[in-house]
Amino acid sequence: MRGQEELLRQLLAWTERHSLIRAVIMTSSRVNPNAPVDELSDYDIELVVTDTTPFRESDAWITQFGTVMTEYRENHEQSITRLVLFDDGVRIDFQVYVVKKLEEKLELPLLPEELDIGYSVLMDKDGLTKGLKPPRHTGYLIEKPTREAYNMAVKEFWWDITYVAKSLWRDELHLAKYMFESIIRFNYFMPVIEWHIGERHDWAVNPGKQGRWFKRYLDEETWAELEQTYAGASLEDNWRALFAMTALFGRLASDVATKLGYDYPHALDERVTAYMERVQRLER
C-alpha cells in the first residue's frame, strides 16, 4: 500500500498541471490531531475547480491514481463526489466543487464542520484559501441533549425493546436482530452512550462516526458491559444480550438525567423489564 508521502506527491504533481484545479485541501482524520490515523485511514481530498464538467463526464482522471477496486459516485449541481478504493488498498474520497462554493464557506461566521474538524491546504494557485479561519478541531463534538431529545430517546427505547422480546420468544431471529441491532442500538442506545461520554468530558470530545471511538472514552467496566450487549445467533445468547443492554441503558440514562437535571422513568424501566422477563418464561 502506498504511503502518504508517495500518494500526496502523485496527487500534487497532477493537480499542479491541471489548469481547472485551483486549490487542493485535505480534511478529516489525517489532518486532525485528535484522530487516530493508520494505514487504512482514508485520504479526504477537496478539489476546488473552475468547472466540474470534465470531472463529472468521465472518471478517467481517477484511474491515474491506480486500478479502481470499487467506487461510489454522486453528482450535484456545483459539486461531485467520488469515493474510491484502489486495488492496493488506498482509499481517496474526492469532493470536487466550484470556486463559488469555497467562497461561500469563507463568508460563513464559523468554519463548516468538515473543515473545522481539521484541514490542510495542499495547494492554492490563486490565494483562494487565505480567508479560511484556522481549524479549532471541534467539528462533530457531542452535543448536550435537550430535555425533549433525552425524553424521546428514553421513551422510544422502552417501547421498541418490547419488539425484541416478542420476536425472540417467537423464534423470529431476523426481526429481533433488525430491531435490536439497527433501530434500537443506533437510534436510542448509542445517543445515551454519547451523552454519557459527553458529560464526562465536558462536551468537548468527538466519539467518531457511529461510536467508532467509544472504547477510547468509556471506562473499562462500562466498555465490558457494552461488549455484553452483542450476541451470536442462538436465542439464549440474544436474550442475555437483551437484558445486558437494558441494564446498561438504564444505568447510563439515569446517570445522564441526574447530571443534567432531567428525570429518568425508573418505574417504566422496571415495568418493561418485568414484562420481558415474563415473555421469556412463557411456554410455547
N, C-alpha and C positions, 0 to 999 in steps of 0.2 A: 504494500500500500504506500502511495506517495505521501511524503511528509508535508507539513505546512509550508516550509520554505520553498520546496520544489513547486508545489501547487500554486502558490501566490506568484512566484516568478513567471510561471507559464501564463497565468491569468493576466498579469500586468503587461507582459510583452504583447499579448493580443489586444488588450484594451488601449494601449498606447498607440497602436497602429490604426485602430478603428475610429474613423472620423465622427461617427454618430454618438460614440460614448464620450461623455464629457466629465463624468465623475464616477468613482467606484468606492463604495462604502461597505465595510464588513461589520456585521452586527451579531448579537446574541452571545452564546456561551464562550466562543473563542476570544472575545474581547470584554468579557465580564469577569472581573477579578474575584467575584463571589461564586462563580460557577465552576464545577469540576470539568476538566477537559481531558479527553483521552483520544486514542487513535480512531475511535468510531464517531467522534463528535463531528457534526455537520459543519460545512462552511456556508454561512448565510451571507450572500453577496447581493448588494443592490447596485444595479447599473442605471445611472442617470443618463438618459439619451435624448437626442433631439427628435427622434422618430422611432416608434416601436414597430412600425410596419415590417421591416426586414426580419426582425426577431420573431414576429408573430406568424409570418407567412411560411417560414421554414425553420426547422430545428437543426439544420446543417451546422450552424455555428456551435452547437453544443458538442458535436462529435469530435471536435478538435481537442477536447479535454479527456477523451478516452472512449472506449466502447460502452455504449449505454446498456446497462442491465435492465433497468426499468425506470419509468418516468411518469410524473403526474403533471398535467397541464391545466392552466386556467388562463382565459383571455378576458380582459376588461377593456373599457373604452380608452383609458390612458395608461394602462399597465398590463403586463403579462406575468404569469408565474410559471416557472419550470423547476420542479423538484426532481433532481436527477441522481440516481445511484449508478455509479460506473462499475465495470467488471472487477476492478482492483479493490473495490470496497469503499472508495472515496465517494462521499455524497456532497453535492453542491445544491443549495436552494437559491435559485436565481429569482430576484424580483427586478423586473425591468420596467422603468417608468419614465415619463417625460419630465423635462426640466421644470415645468409648471408645478408638478406635484411636490418637488423638492422646495420650490419657492413657497408653496402653501404651508409646508412644515416649518419654514423659517418664520412665518407670520404668527404661528401659534404662541401663546404665552408660555407654554411648557413643551418640552420635547415629547413627541408621541412615545408610548411605552416601548415600542420596538427599537427606538433609539436610546431612550433613557436607560434601558437595561444595560446598555453598553454599545459603543460603536467606535470604529476607527476608519478615518478617511485614507484610503489606499492610493487614490489618485484624484486630482482635481485640476483639470486643464484650464478652467476659466475662473477659479476662485468662487465657485458657486456655494461652497460649504462654509465660507468664512463666518457667516452669521449663525451657524449652528451652536447652540448652547452646549457646554460640556455635559457629558452624561453624569447623572447622580447615582446610577446603578440602583434605582428604586422602582423600576418597572416591575409590575406583576407582584407587588407585595400583598400579603394577606390583609384584607380589609376587615375592620371590626363590623360585625353584623348589626343591623338594626334589630330592634325588638321584633318587628314584623317578620323579618327574614329568619331570625332564630326560631320563632314560634312556628313558622311554616315548615321548616326543615324537621323539627321535632314531631309535629303533628303528622306530617306525611310519612315519616319513618314508622311511627307506631301504627299507622293504618296499613301501609303496604307490606309490612313484615308479616302480617297475618296470611297473605297470599303464599308466602314461602312455606309456612307450616302446613297449610291445606294441601299444597302441591306435593310436599314430601309425604304426607300421610296417604295421598292418592297414588304414590309412586310415579309422579309426573316430574321426573328429574329435569327435563329440559326447561319447563316453565319455571320450576323452582330456581334453577341456575340463572335464568334470564332476570327474574325479579331480584334475586339476591345479589348477583354479580354486576348487573348492568344498572338497573333502576335504583336500587337501594344503596349499594356501595358508593356509587359515584354521584348520585343526586343529593343524598341526605347524610350518609355516614362520612364521606370524605370532607364536606364542608365543616362538620363538627371537629374532625381531626385538625383541619386547618385553623379553625378558631382557637382550639386548644394550644396549638403551636404559636399562633399569632399573639395570644395573650401572654404567653411565657417569654416571648421575645420582643415585647413592646411594639408589636405590629410592624416590625422592621425586617422581616425575612420573606424570601420567596421560596415556597416549598417545591417548586418545579411543576411542570405540566402533569396533571393527573396524579399528584402525590409522588412524583419521581424521587424527591429528596426527603421523604418523610423520615427515613431511617437516620438522617443527619440530625434531625431536630427533636426526635422523640427520645425519652429516656429508655434505658434497656428494658425495664419492666413493661412499659407501655408498648414498645415495639414487639416484645414477646407475646403480649396479649393480642396485638394486631395480627401477628402471624397465625394465631389460633383461629382467626375468622376465615381462613381458607380451608377448603376441603377438596377431596377427590370425588369419586363417582358414587361411593356407597351411601345409602340413605342414612345409615348410622353416623357416618362421618359428617354428613351435611347437617343433621340435627345438632351435633356437637358444635359445629361452626356457627350455626344459627344462634344458639344461646351464648356462645362466646362473643358474637357481635353485639347482641342486645345488652349484655353485661358491660362491655366496653363503651358502647354508645351511651348508656345511662350514666356511667361514671364521668365520662368526658363532658357530656352535655350538661350534666348537673353542675360540674365544676365551672364551666364557662358561664352558666347562668348566675352562679354565685358571684363570680368576678365582675360581671357586667351589670349586676343588679336586676337581672331578669328572674323569671320564675320557671322552674323545671317541673313538669307534671308527674311527680313521683307516683301518685295514685294511678294514673293512666299506665305508666310503666309496669306497675305491679299487676294491674288487671289484664293487660295484654299478655304479659309473660305467663301468668297463671293460665290463661286461655290456651296458649300454645302448648304448655305442658300437658293440659288435658287432651288436646288434639293428638299429641304424640302418644298418649296412653290408650287412645281409642282402639278397640278391636276392629279388625276389617273382616 
